[in-house]
Amino acid sequence: MTQTHSAGADAGADGYPRLGLFIAGAWSEGTGGRSEPVINPATGGTLGLLPHAGTADLERAATAAAAAFERWSRTPALERKRVLNRAAALLRQRIDAVARILTLEQGKTLAESRGELAAAADIFEWYGDEAVRLYGRLVPSRLPNTEHRVVREPIGPVAAFCPWNFPALTPARKIAGALAAGCSIVLKAAEETPGTAMALVEACRDAGLPDGVLNLVFGNPAEVSEFLIPHPAIAKVSFTGSIPVGRRLAAMAADGVKPCTLELGGHAPVVVYDDCDLDEVVPMLAGAKYRNAGQVCIAPSRFFVHGAVYERFIDRFAAHAAAIAVGDGLDPATGMGPMANARRVAAMERLVGDAQERGHAVVTGGGRAGNRGFFWQPTVVRASDDDSLLMTEEPFGPVAPIARFDDDADLVRRANRLPFGLAAYAFTGSRSRARWIGQALKAGMVGVNSLAVSLAETPFGGVKQSGYGSEGGTEGLDSYLVTKLITETVP
Ligand code: NAD
């Protein structure tokens, strides 16, 4: 299988591409002899068959990345910038076709898919621009005729693992960060959403990225990570996904003393004070909560609303939720698509069921929607205490538990009590309170009167069990670099 996999020439009648692995600059079906169906979550129908990489394919990918690293790490930064900038431009040109692929395999609305792809293109562009700013340092020497040069060098080939909720954005962060720094990469993108990752690879290839610098594999996730992470060619690991998997991959990386960046989700508290403008805040928060059917690691997901506005907030929020048109993301009238897979629907049943058993009232939604695909109604639950599964486990779905608070001191304890700390939000009309709460919330990213915590140019990452390391901004680039001192005495 050597033909193009772009959404153009090789696409099926529905615009979905023929699926494959990309190793050493060529598409193939691999040698593993295994495959799995890719499911459209809106219909439950099969979109295509995804070939799995066998051990020989993974070995070829790691070897190709190692060989390509030798060249790419020495490629002038200006050329790396040009390739990344061209990839960004190609993604923008192809946005309609790729958005359709993304929606078909992941479920989010076409408008959301387009937004995600535009953000992915921004990431390629931003990292490309940043590649030419990887400055070093000259340390004044205490010795005569001696120079201490501090340089930053690419760490080496990267093994990266991405989930299915942002099939363009998450791979874009890992690919563009690694490539800008001068690293090569073997990416295992999510088996649920391979077509979008393939489109990113096509954009890089068509932008002139040399063979072997970017390799894309799919397979049994545990087998792939167990092969790649200890592989001698791999110098760095990056993973986005769940805490249990992250813990396992980090242990494997630690065994080889390989640095690891982990983004493991969260359960973002959002504090709503009685002095903020509900007309502005409610639509903003409902939009963020139900975006991507709630499958967003930084989604506002534990609501703490001041007692003075609690009832008004719940009424308005529930009205917003109930008005969302749930349906196939390809339909322009749809406001929220399906969940990405059957596991998420089962998880919603468990979380909402637990809340109901505890007597927490479901204000709107609370069940599956439609009779095919993986739909769940936008749901609002009155959280009468903080101990339900919904208030303690990341819901990763369109369910909003809304709790009440009256006391500031206890509020901070409640907001910070979970072992996660990815994003946190607060809304208030008071400047002093805004300053105080921004400091008091324990998270890697805090939005005060704002939800803008995920941009190409700002650091993205968590604290506590939400992981470590950053994926955006200059911090994101640092994670693909090592610092080296060269002391040179002039003879
Ligand atoms: P999961 O833990 O089975 O998988 C999460 C991701 O990790 C998937 O993309 C999967 O392919 C990959 N993965 C699984 N096992 C792996 C392994 N051994 N080696 C390498 N990769 C592996 O979970 P799931 O059912 O897909 O999602 C469940 C939970 O994961 C969600 O509820 C959410 O809490 C979390 N999650 C977080 C993010 C995030 O952005 N941080 C994204 C997706 C899922």
Boltz pocket constraint, residues with backbone or C-beta under 6 A from the ligand:
constraints:
  - pocket:
      binder: B
      contacts: [[A, 161], [A, 162], [A, 163], [A, 164], [A, 165], [A, 189], [A, 190], [A, 191], [A, 221], [A, 222], [A, 223], [A, 225], [A, 226], [A, 240], [A, 241], [A, 242], [A, 243], [A, 245], [A, 248], [A, 249], [A, 263], [A, 264], [A, 265], [A, 266], [A, 296], [A, 297], [A, 343], [A, 394], [A, 395], [A, 396]]
      max_distance: 6.0
